[in-house]
Amino acid sequence: MCLRRPHLVRLMLLVLLSVAPAALGCGRARPEVVLYVAVDDEFARPIYTEFERESGITVRAKTDTEAAKTVGLVNLLLQEARSGRVRCDVFWNNEILGTLRLRQAGALEPVQVPEVAGIPDTFRASDATWHALGARARILLVNTRLLTRDEYPQTVVELAEPRWRGRFAIANPLFGTTATHMVCLFEQMGPQQARDWLEQLWQNEPMVVPGNRHVAEAVAAGRVPVGLTDTDDALGQIRRGAPVEIVFPDQQGVGTLFIPTTVALIKQAPHRSEAVQLVRYLLRPEVEAALAEGPSGHIPLRRPQANSTPPEGHLFFDSRTVKAMAVDFEQAASRWQEVLSFLSKLTGIAQE
């Protein structure tokens, strides 16, 4: 039987359409997991790349900008939760209050994992909705060429004193760990005292830069003698040989604020099985140690072995040597919008 050309073309298309689904089903698609990560990409990428190699699971990572660190991703996660169109599986946050805001909004799912053994109870949720993966301390970084040791500030509140007018740097206070720090101070000092202090601080004409890394760079370059920043950014400058030194503030008073990095499973995660595998991987002691020994200099929360000392240029969380600020992070998280609205009006910086 001879088929005319149009009929032959139509038959060939039907054959191709029937074969294509079977051909596509012959090979399994590589499993994947979607990770929203506020930790600096240079620190996080080697970790999740190794997870990919070990597990065979592709990590689709979404990061945030330095200027909008954490806040942008948290707002996106809240939008996804409200809309019912959840894309993210795991949130690896560089701080805790954003994570707690997600928990309060019902956007996190509890996950019990054995890898959290050894992490202090204060650094993991009682309902297992979040777990800490190391921490950073909020410290004062001083330029040793511009200040003598007896001139170093010893408290955060000193930065509002006249002698520091125009002589200190701070990151945009509406984002990242700086925003977390301001909210925790509201909780620790009380709202009225915190407002009075922040008004004095802003009248003292600080150098405001996009992020904590920029604060550390400004101090290292001698543009200001003091900056309020994080330990990881400070350690980066120390390793580069910059003339800077870390001051753990308020050791004779309320103590230094330690902000834990957190890992959380998102409720209704599209790839739940892969997500749990990633959460377990990130919470391994080996990963915490790698972050501590790597360029991020994260502070491990698991107690070091007796008589052990951290490598040069690295830190351990040790309440015996550094007094930590006691903060009710849950209560602080409930103040988030109140504090950021105040800061936005005070500074003239718009909220995300």
C-alpha positions as semicolon CSV with decimal commas, in nm:
position;residue;x (nm);y (nm);z (nm)
1;M;0,000;0,000;0,000
2;C;0,137;0,336;-0,098
3;L;0,090;0,626;0,145
4;R;0,071;0,979;0,021
5;R;0,333;1,213;0,165
6;P;0,099;1,403;0,408
7;H;-0,026;1,074;0,551
8;L;0,331;0,945;0,588
9;V;0,440;1,257;0,777
10;R;0,136;1,230;1,007
11;L;0,215;0,862;1,078
12;M;0,579;0,940;1,160
13;L;0,473;1,213;1,407
14;L;0,237;0,972;1,581
15;V;0,514;0,715;1,616
16;L;0,755;0,974;1,758
17;L;0,499;1,102;2,007
18;S;0,427;0,750;2,131
19;V;0,796;0,660;2,166
20;A;0,915;0,984;2,331
21;P;0,757;0,930;2,679
22;A;0,900;0,579;2,697
23;A;1,242;0,704;2,593
24;L;1,233;0,978;2,854
25;G;1,138;0,727;3,121
26;C;1,436;0,504;3,047
27;G;1,674;0,722;3,252
28;R;1,598;0,843;3,602
29;A;1,616;1,215;3,665
30;R;1,881;1,312;3,920
31;P;1,715;1,393;4,257
32;E;1,741;1,752;4,372
33;V;1,684;1,980;4,670
34;V;1,623;2,355;4,680
35;L;1,835;2,541;4,935
36;Y;1,785;2,906;5,028
37;V;2,113;3,012;5,186
38;A;2,196;3,340;5,359
39;V;2,546;3,225;5,455
40;D;2,808;3,384;5,226
41;D;2,833;3,181;4,907
42;E;3,211;3,147;4,934
43;F;3,163;2,965;5,266
44;A;2,847;2,768;5,185
45;R;2,921;2,645;4,833
46;P;3,209;2,407;4,925
47;I;2,983;2,248;5,187
48;Y;2,681;2,180;4,969
49;T;2,900;2,087;4,673
50;E;3,051;1,809;4,884
51;F;2,697;1,704;4,981
52;E;2,613;1,678;4,609
53;R;2,919;1,460;4,547
54;E;2,848;1,232;4,843
55;S;2,470;1,199;4,804
56;G;2,414;1,226;4,430
57;I;2,151;1,495;4,497
58;T;2,169;1,820;4,302
59;V;2,146;2,133;4,520
60;R;1,960;2,426;4,365
61;A;2,090;2,711;4,578
62;K;1,937;3,058;4,601
63;T;2,147;3,324;4,774
64;D;2,090;3,681;4,887
65;T;2,287;4,000;4,829
66;E;2,530;4,131;5,091
67;A;2,319;4,444;5,140
68;A;1,986;4,261;5,182
69;K;2,139;3,964;5,366
70;T;1,883;3,735;5,529
71;V;1,588;3,977;5,518
72;G;1,528;3,928;5,145
73;L;1,520;3,549;5,170
74;V;1,303;3,548;5,483
75;N;1,049;3,778;5,319
76;L;1,046;3,552;5,011
77;L;0,989;3,244;5,227
78;L;0,704;3,418;5,408
79;Q;0,546;3,508;5,073
80;E;0,576;3,148;4,952
81;A;0,419;3,017;5,271
82;R;0,126;3,261;5,248
83;S;0,064;3,185;4,881
84;G;0,086;2,808;4,924
85;R;0,347;2,791;4,646
86;V;0,646;2,662;4,839
87;R;0,964;2,626;4,632
88;C;1,227;2,602;4,905
89;D;1,314;2,281;5,090
90;V;1,584;2,390;5,337
91;F;1,675;2,732;5,476
92;W;2,036;2,777;5,586
93;N;2,030;3,111;5,761
94;N;2,326;3,317;5,881
95;E;2,133;3,427;6,190
96;I;1,835;3,326;6,404
97;L;1,562;3,592;6,425
98;G;1,457;3,547;6,063
99;T;1,432;3,175;6,125
100;L;1,217;3,237;6,432
101;R;0,990;3,469;6,234
102;L;0,933;3,179;5,992
103;R;0,862;2,947;6,285
104;Q;0,611;3,193;6,431
105;A;0,441;3,210;6,090
106;G;0,409;2,829;6,083
107;A;0,644;2,798;5,784
108;L;0,884;2,542;5,938
109;E;0,846;2,168;5,992
110;P;0,998;1,988;6,291
111;V;1,268;1,735;6,207
112;Q;1,435;1,517;6,469
113;V;1,789;1,425;6,367
114;P;2,061;1,250;6,570
115;E;2,331;1,481;6,434
116;V;2,238;1,754;6,684
117;A;2,395;1,560;6,972
118;G;2,637;1,783;7,161
119;I;2,478;2,113;7,058
120;P;2,362;2,303;7,372
121;D;1,985;2,315;7,422
122;T;1,990;2,695;7,402
123;F;2,104;2,666;7,041
124;R;1,826;2,441;6,910
125;A;1,449;2,464;6,911
126;S;1,259;2,267;7,174
127;D;1,016;2,161;6,900
128;A;1,298;2,070;6,653
129;T;1,193;2,333;6,397
130;W;1,546;2,475;6,379
131;H;1,896;2,374;6,480
132;A;2,212;2,581;6,515
133;L;2,521;2,521;6,304
134;G;2,797;2,720;6,469
135;A;2,775;3,088;6,559
136;R;2,930;3,428;6,509
137;A;2,986;3,689;6,775
138;R;2,904;4,058;6,738
139;I;3,230;4,228;6,820
140;L;3,412;4,559;6,809
141;L;3,701;4,560;6,562
142;V;3,971;4,819;6,634
143;N;4,258;4,948;6,425
144;T;4,574;4,901;6,633
145;R;4,759;5,179;6,449
146;L;4,492;5,437;6,527
147;L;4,421;5,342;6,889
148;T;4,631;5,242;7,186
149;R;4,506;4,953;7,394
150;D;4,376;5,177;7,672
151;E;4,171;5,367;7,411
152;Y;3,981;5,059;7,292
153;P;3,605;5,077;7,354
154;Q;3,488;4,799;7,584
155;T;3,110;4,822;7,533
156;V;2,874;4,866;7,241
157;V;2,690;5,153;7,411
158;E;3,015;5,356;7,423
159;L;2,983;5,417;7,049
160;A;2,718;5,680;7,129
161;E;2,970;5,881;7,333
162;P;3,102;6,211;7,188
163;R;3,460;6,080;7,151
164;W;3,346;5,837;6,881
165;R;3,152;6,093;6,676
166;G;3,218;6,016;6,309
167;R;3,484;5,761;6,408
168;F;3,309;5,425;6,383
169;A;3,148;5,211;6,113
170;I;2,828;5,008;6,121
171;A;2,647;4,802;5,858
172;N;2,299;4,895;5,738
173;P;2,100;4,832;6,060
174;L;1,790;4,705;5,879
175;F;1,957;4,393;5,740
176;G;2,160;4,089;5,834
177;T;2,315;4,031;6,174
178;T;2,324;4,405;6,243
179;A;1,943;4,411;6,238
180;T;1,942;4,102;6,459
181;H;2,180;4,276;6,700
182;M;1,961;4,588;6,721
183;V;1,648;4,382;6,789
184;C;1,827;4,179;7,058
185;L;1,941;4,502;7,224
186;F;1,578;4,617;7,238
187;E;1,494;4,294;7,416
188;Q;1,794;4,309;7,649
189;M;1,793;4,684;7,731
190;G;1,420;4,746;7,718
191;P;1,246;4,944;7,440
192;Q;1,278;5,296;7,581
193;Q;1,644;5,270;7,680
194;A;1,725;5,110;7,344
195;R;1,546;5,388;7,152
196;D;1,729;5,658;7,349
197;W;2,064;5,489;7,284
198;L;2,002;5,440;6,913
199;E;1,901;5,805;6,873
200;Q;2,228;5,910;7,037
201;L;2,420;5,658;6,825
202;W;2,275;5,797;6,503
203;Q;2,341;6,154;6,608
204;N;2,705;6,046;6,646
205;E;2,731;6,026;6,264
206;P;2,845;5,668;6,207
207;M;2,993;5,556;5,876
208;V;2,711;5,338;5,739
209;V;2,819;5,071;5,489
210;P;2,621;4,795;5,311
211;G;2,744;4,495;5,512
212;N;2,964;4,371;5,794
213;R;3,246;4,280;5,556
214;H;3,258;4,645;5,452
215;V;3,280;4,747;5,819
216;A;3,583;4,523;5,870
217;E;3,744;4,655;5,551
218;A;3,691;5,017;5,660
219;V;3,860;4,954;5,996
220;A;4,146;4,760;5,835
221;A;4,205;5,042;5,586
222;G;4,212;5,301;5,866
223;R;3,910;5,495;5,743
224;V;3,770;5,464;6,097
225;P;3,937;5,333;6,415
226;V;3,641;5,118;6,528
227;G;3,367;4,910;6,369
228;L;3,077;4,697;6,490
229;T;3,089;4,372;6,292
230;D;3,092;3,990;6,307
231;T;3,376;3,759;6,403
232;D;3,397;3,597;6,058
233;D;3,455;3,930;5,883
234;A;3,702;4,037;6,153
235;L;3,898;3,712;6,127
236;G;3,921;3,758;5,751
237;Q;4,108;4,085;5,803
238;I;4,329;3,936;6,075
239;R;4,435;3,654;5,843
240;R;4,524;3,910;5,577
241;G;4,763;4,072;5,823
242;A;4,561;4,391;5,872
243;P;4,644;4,598;6,183
244;V;4,322;4,510;6,364
245;E;4,219;4,339;6,687
246;I;3,892;4,190;6,814
247;V;3,729;4,323;7,131
248;F;3,453;4,106;7,279
249;P;3,231;4,382;7,416
250;D;3,047;4,410;7,747
251;Q;3,247;4,143;7,928
252;Q;3,198;4,329;8,257
253;G;2,829;4,378;8,187
254;V;2,563;4,206;7,976
255;G;2,810;4,005;7,768
256;T;2,877;3,961;7,397
257;L;2,594;3,866;7,162
258;F;2,649;3,528;6,992
259;I;2,425;3,478;6,689
260;P;2,383;3,116;6,578
261;T;2,369;3,012;6,216
262;T;2,053;2,802;6,173
263;V;1,924;2,519;5,957
264;A;1,552;2,455;5,912
265;L;1,324;2,230;5,708
266;I;1,050;2,421;5,528
267;K;0,691;2,301;5,575
268;Q;0,550;2,135;5,262
269;A;0,900;2,109;5,116
270;P;0,865;1,984;4,756
271;H;1,159;1,744;4,797
272;R;1,118;1,638;5,159
273;S;1,327;1,320;5,156
274;E;1,623;1,496;4,996
275;A;1,570;1,794;5,227
276;V;1,601;1,580;5,540
277;Q;1,923;1,431;5,401
278;L;2,063;1,781;5,350
279;V;1,960;1,894;5,700
280;R;2,131;1,592;5,852
281;Y;2,444;1,654;5,646
282;L;2,469;2,021;5,743
283;L;2,435;1,937;6,113
284;R;2,723;1,689;6,116
285;P;3,004;1,774;6,359
286;E;3,244;1,747;6,064
287;V;3,062;2,026;5,880
288;E;3,066;2,248;6,189
289;A;3,439;2,183;6,221
290;A;3,498;2,258;5,851
291;L;3,321;2,593;5,885
292;A;3,530;2,670;6,193
293;E;3,860;2,578;6,032
294;G;3,778;2,738;5,699
295;P;3,781;3,106;5,601
296;S;3,442;3,177;5,762
297;G;3,582;3,108;6,110
298;H;3,242;3,005;6,247
299;I;3,250;2,934;6,619
300;P;3,160;2,570;6,698
301;L;2,886;2,530;6,957
302;R;2,978;2,176;7,055
303;R;3,214;2,188;7,350
304;P;3,574;2,120;7,246
305;Q;3,758;1,828;7,398
306;A;3,935;1,887;7,729
307;N;4,259;2,084;7,701
308;S;4,202;2,148;7,328
309;T;4,273;2,489;7,183
310;P;4,144;2,628;6,856
311;P;4,387;2,668;6,566
312;E;4,546;3,010;6,531
313;G;4,294;3,259;6,398
314;H;3,994;3,048;6,503
315;L;3,757;3,060;6,800
316;F;3,549;2,826;7,012
317;F;3,229;2,918;7,190
318;D;3,338;2,884;7,551
319;S;3,141;3,047;7,831
320;R;3,445;3,003;8,056
321;T;3,647;3,257;7,858
322;V;3,387;3,480;7,690
323;K;3,069;3,594;7,866
324;A;2,772;3,557;7,632
325;M;2,469;3,786;7,638
326;A;2,155;3,614;7,766
327;V;1,881;3,683;7,511
328;D;1,531;3,545;7,472
329;F;1,551;3,503;7,095
330;E;1,183;3,407;7,067
331;Q;1,075;3,726;7,241
332;A;1,322;3,930;7,039
333;A;1,180;3,789;6,714
334;S;0,833;3,910;6,814
335;R;0,975;4,266;6,829
336;W;1,117;4,250;6,475
337;Q;0,868;4,472;6,295
338;E;0,848;4,721;6,582
339;V;1,226;4,768;6,590
340;L;1,276;4,783;6,214
341;S;0,999;5,041;6,178
342;F;1,172;5,253;6,441
343;L;1,512;5,212;6,272
344;S;1,368;5,297;5,931
345;K;1,222;5,625;6,063
346;L;1,541;5,704;6,256
347;T;1,782;5,641;5,969
348;G;1,569;5,725;5,667
349;I;1,652;5,382;5,520
350;A;1,357;5,204;5,361
351;Q;1,256;4,856;5,473
352;E;1,250;4,564;5,230
